[in-house]
Amino acid sequence: MQEHPYFKKDKVIILAHRGSTPPTENTLEAFQKAISAGVEYLETDVRLTLDGQAVLVHDEDLNRIAGVHSKVSALTLEELQRLDLPQVGKITSLQQALSTFPKARFNIDIKVPEAVLPTVEVIEQLKAHDRVLVSSFSNSTRKQALSFFSRPVATSASSSLVLKAKLLSWLGFNLDKTLQGVGALQLPTKMYGLNFKAKRFIHKVLATGTQLHYWTINDPDEMHRLIALGASGIVTDNVAMAKKVVNSLAKNGNN
């Protein structure tokens, strides 16, 4: 487990997936929409620009979000921000997002090792340690990032650590040592043929004090089921729906 100000213990948290879409994902407009809906947690992705800036883009290339046949890493931040996105908004840097929304909590997925130091530098500069969770699908990238901070930041498990926890729980082991220093597992309900909403697995993870955040959940019935099983957080594109579900369960004393 990981004791950190980022985590709330008193109720299920809602994380806006890439800021929640539409409008265009990972933009200031998307983040503002989620915050206006009453969501405090914003999930996002970091890559590196040609000029060494941490920028919030999920894909390696720009074809899907901008119709441009170029990698993010091949353009400067200025060039990226001149691109027309299909709905509203501009490609956003991590610096802009953290500065624009100083009270929001950001879940930051570092997509490439090259983005580690620029990401750390922005968080250090803005003293945002208490309101960010930093992780990566790559455990080596995640660990490298954590090693550079002057103060602890929240973190979630990489894919390999999630799979290790699943295996150990299936074999009957407790997970205290495995999940030491990990504040959350952020995972789908199923992956590689494995069921991550199995009651035994959920019980063993929660027993360590580590939270369980499920992605990407847009169906209200699925939200209900996961929260009933013990989910600590829901990552979703539909924050308004998720708010209704969480508030309804809280009103009925189930959250």
C-alpha positions as CSV (number, residue, x, y, z in Angstrom):
1,M,0.0,0.0,0.0
2,Q,1.0,3.6,-0.2
3,E,-0.2,6.4,2.1
4,H,-0.3,9.6,0.0
5,P,-2.5,12.7,-0.1
6,Y,-3.4,11.9,-3.6
7,F,-5.7,9.1,-2.5
8,K,-9.1,9.6,-1.0
9,K,-10.4,6.9,1.3
10,D,-13.9,7.9,2.0
11,K,-15.6,7.3,-1.3
12,V,-15.2,5.8,-4.8
13,I,-13.2,8.2,-7.0
14,I,-14.0,9.0,-10.6
15,L,-11.2,9.5,-13.0
16,A,-11.9,11.3,-16.3
17,H,-10.3,9.1,-19.0
18,R,-8.1,11.4,-21.0
19,G,-10.1,14.2,-19.5
20,S,-13.3,12.6,-20.7
21,T,-14.4,13.1,-24.4
22,P,-15.7,14.9,-26.3
23,P,-14.3,17.5,-26.7
24,T,-10.9,16.3,-28.0
25,E,-9.1,14.1,-25.5
26,N,-6.3,15.4,-23.3
27,T,-7.0,19.1,-24.0
28,L,-7.7,21.9,-21.5
29,E,-11.3,22.0,-22.8
30,A,-11.7,18.2,-22.0
31,F,-10.3,18.7,-18.5
32,Q,-12.5,21.7,-17.9
33,K,-15.6,19.8,-18.9
34,A,-14.7,17.0,-16.5
35,I,-14.1,19.5,-13.6
36,S,-17.3,21.3,-14.4
37,A,-19.1,18.0,-14.0
38,G,-17.7,17.8,-10.5
39,V,-14.7,15.4,-11.1
40,E,-11.5,16.0,-9.4
41,Y,-9.3,13.3,-10.9
42,L,-8.1,13.6,-14.5
43,E,-6.4,10.7,-16.3
44,T,-3.9,11.6,-19.0
45,D,-0.9,10.4,-21.0
46,V,2.6,12.0,-21.5
47,R,4.9,11.8,-24.5
48,L,7.9,13.8,-25.5
49,T,8.1,16.5,-28.2
50,L,11.0,17.1,-30.5
51,D,12.1,20.0,-28.3
52,G,12.0,18.0,-25.1
53,Q,8.6,19.1,-23.7
54,A,6.2,16.8,-21.9
55,V,3.0,16.8,-23.9
56,L,-0.4,15.2,-23.3
57,V,-1.0,12.8,-26.2
58,H,-1.9,9.1,-26.0
59,D,-0.9,7.8,-29.4
60,E,2.6,7.6,-30.8
61,D,1.4,9.4,-34.0
62,L,-1.1,12.1,-34.7
63,N,-3.2,10.4,-37.3
64,R,-6.2,9.6,-35.1
65,I,-6.5,12.8,-33.2
66,A,-5.3,15.3,-35.9
67,G,-5.3,13.5,-39.2
68,V,-1.5,14.2,-39.5
69,H,0.9,11.4,-40.6
70,S,3.6,12.3,-38.1
71,K,4.9,11.1,-34.8
72,V,4.5,13.3,-31.8
73,S,8.3,13.1,-31.2
74,A,9.0,14.6,-34.7
75,L,7.4,18.0,-33.9
76,T,8.0,20.7,-31.4
77,L,5.4,21.8,-28.9
78,E,4.8,25.0,-30.9
79,E,4.2,22.9,-34.1
80,L,1.9,20.5,-32.3
81,Q,-0.1,23.4,-30.8
82,R,-0.7,24.8,-34.3
83,L,-2.5,21.7,-35.4
84,D,-6.3,21.8,-35.8
85,L,-8.0,19.1,-33.8
86,P,-11.4,17.7,-35.0
87,Q,-13.5,19.3,-32.4
88,V,-12.1,22.0,-30.1
89,G,-8.9,22.7,-28.2
90,K,-5.2,22.4,-28.9
91,I,-2.6,19.8,-27.9
92,T,-1.6,20.6,-24.4
93,S,1.6,20.4,-22.4
94,L,1.8,18.9,-18.9
95,Q,3.0,22.3,-17.7
96,Q,-0.2,24.0,-19.1
97,A,-2.5,21.4,-17.6
98,L,-1.1,21.4,-14.1
99,S,-0.9,25.1,-14.0
100,T,-4.4,25.7,-15.4
101,F,-6.0,23.3,-13.0
102,P,-4.1,23.7,-9.7
103,K,-6.7,21.9,-7.6
104,A,-7.2,18.9,-9.9
105,R,-5.5,15.6,-9.3
106,F,-3.7,14.1,-12.3
107,N,-3.2,10.4,-13.1
108,I,-0.2,10.5,-15.5
109,D,0.7,7.6,-17.7
110,I,4.3,8.0,-19.0
111,K,4.2,6.4,-22.5
112,V,7.9,6.5,-23.3
113,P,11.1,6.5,-21.2
114,E,12.3,9.7,-22.9
115,A,9.4,11.6,-21.3
116,V,10.5,10.7,-17.7
117,L,12.8,13.6,-16.9
118,P,10.6,16.3,-18.5
119,T,7.6,15.0,-16.6
120,V,9.5,15.0,-13.3
121,E,10.9,18.5,-14.0
122,V,7.4,19.9,-14.5
123,I,6.0,18.3,-11.3
124,E,9.0,19.4,-9.3
125,Q,8.8,23.0,-10.7
126,L,5.1,23.3,-9.8
127,K,5.5,21.4,-6.5
128,A,2.6,19.2,-7.6
129,H,3.8,16.1,-5.7
130,D,0.7,15.8,-3.6
131,R,-1.8,15.9,-6.6
132,V,-0.2,13.6,-9.1
133,L,-0.1,9.8,-9.6
134,V,2.8,8.8,-11.9
135,S,2.9,5.5,-13.5
136,S,3.6,3.6,-16.8
137,F,2.8,0.3,-18.4
138,S,6.5,-0.3,-18.2
139,N,7.7,-1.0,-14.7
140,S,11.3,0.2,-15.5
141,T,9.9,3.5,-16.7
142,R,7.7,3.9,-13.6
143,K,10.6,3.1,-11.3
144,Q,12.9,5.5,-13.1
145,A,10.4,8.3,-12.7
146,L,9.9,7.7,-9.0
147,S,13.6,7.7,-8.4
148,F,14.0,11.3,-9.5
149,F,11.4,13.0,-7.3
150,S,12.6,15.1,-4.3
151,R,9.3,14.1,-2.5
152,P,7.2,11.0,-2.9
153,V,4.4,11.0,-5.5
154,A,1.5,8.5,-5.7
155,T,2.0,5.6,-8.1
156,S,0.1,2.6,-9.5
157,A,1.3,-0.7,-10.7
158,S,2.7,-1.5,-14.1
159,S,1.2,-4.2,-16.3
160,S,3.8,-6.8,-15.2
161,L,3.2,-6.1,-11.5
162,V,-0.6,-6.4,-12.0
163,L,-0.1,-9.8,-13.6
164,K,2.2,-10.9,-10.8
165,A,-0.4,-9.8,-8.2
166,K,-3.0,-11.8,-10.0
167,L,-0.9,-14.9,-10.2
168,L,0.1,-14.8,-6.5
169,S,-3.5,-14.2,-5.4
170,W,-4.6,-17.2,-7.5
171,L,-1.9,-19.3,-5.7
172,G,-3.2,-18.1,-2.3
173,F,-0.4,-15.8,-1.3
174,N,-1.0,-12.5,0.4
175,L,0.1,-9.4,-1.6
176,D,1.6,-7.1,1.1
177,K,5.2,-7.4,-0.1
178,T,4.3,-7.5,-3.8
179,L,2.2,-4.3,-3.6
180,Q,4.4,-2.4,-1.1
181,G,4.7,1.2,-2.2
182,V,1.9,0.8,-4.7
183,G,-1.2,3.0,-4.1
184,A,-3.5,1.5,-6.8
185,L,-3.9,-1.1,-9.4
186,Q,-5.3,0.5,-12.5
187,L,-6.6,-2.3,-14.7
188,P,-9.4,-3.5,-17.0
189,T,-11.9,-6.0,-15.8
190,K,-10.4,-8.7,-18.1
191,M,-7.0,-9.0,-19.9
192,Y,-5.1,-11.9,-21.4
193,G,-8.0,-14.1,-20.5
194,L,-7.7,-13.2,-16.8
195,N,-10.6,-12.0,-14.7
196,F,-9.6,-9.0,-12.6
197,K,-12.9,-8.6,-11.0
198,A,-12.8,-12.0,-9.3
199,K,-13.8,-11.6,-5.6
200,R,-10.7,-13.4,-4.3
201,F,-8.4,-11.1,-6.2
202,I,-10.2,-8.0,-5.2
203,H,-10.2,-9.1,-1.5
204,K,-6.5,-9.8,-1.5
205,V,-5.6,-6.5,-3.1
206,L,-7.8,-4.4,-0.9
207,A,-6.5,-6.2,2.2
208,T,-3.1,-4.6,1.5
209,G,-4.6,-1.1,1.5
210,T,-3.9,-0.7,-2.2
211,Q,-6.8,0.7,-4.2
212,L,-8.4,-0.8,-7.3
213,H,-9.2,1.5,-10.2
214,Y,-11.0,-0.1,-13.2
215,W,-10.8,1.2,-16.8
216,T,-12.4,2.2,-19.1
217,I,-15.9,1.7,-17.7
218,N,-18.8,3.5,-19.5
219,D,-21.7,1.3,-18.7
220,P,-23.7,2.3,-15.5
221,D,-24.6,-1.3,-14.7
222,E,-20.9,-2.3,-14.9
223,M,-20.1,0.6,-12.6
224,H,-22.6,-0.6,-10.1
225,R,-21.3,-4.1,-10.2
226,L,-17.6,-3.1,-9.8
227,I,-18.4,-0.7,-6.9
228,A,-20.4,-3.4,-5.2
229,L,-17.4,-5.8,-5.5
230,G,-15.1,-3.2,-3.9
231,A,-13.7,-1.0,-6.7
232,S,-12.0,2.1,-5.3
233,G,-12.1,4.1,-8.5
234,I,-13.8,4.1,-11.9
235,V,-11.9,5.4,-15.0
236,T,-14.5,6.6,-17.5
237,D,-15.3,8.6,-20.6
238,N,-18.7,9.4,-19.2
239,V,-18.1,11.3,-16.0
240,A,-21.6,12.6,-15.7
241,M,-23.0,9.1,-15.7
242,A,-20.3,7.9,-13.2
243,K,-21.2,10.8,-10.9
244,K,-24.9,9.7,-10.9
245,V,-23.9,6.1,-10.1
246,V,-21.5,7.0,-7.3
247,N,-23.9,9.6,-5.8
248,S,-26.8,7.1,-6.0
249,L,-24.8,4.4,-4.2
250,A,-23.6,6.9,-1.6
251,K,-27.2,8.1,-0.9
252,N,-28.2,4.5,-0.4
253,G,-25.3,3.9,2.0
254,N,-23.4,1.6,-0.4
255,N,-20.4,3.7,-1.0
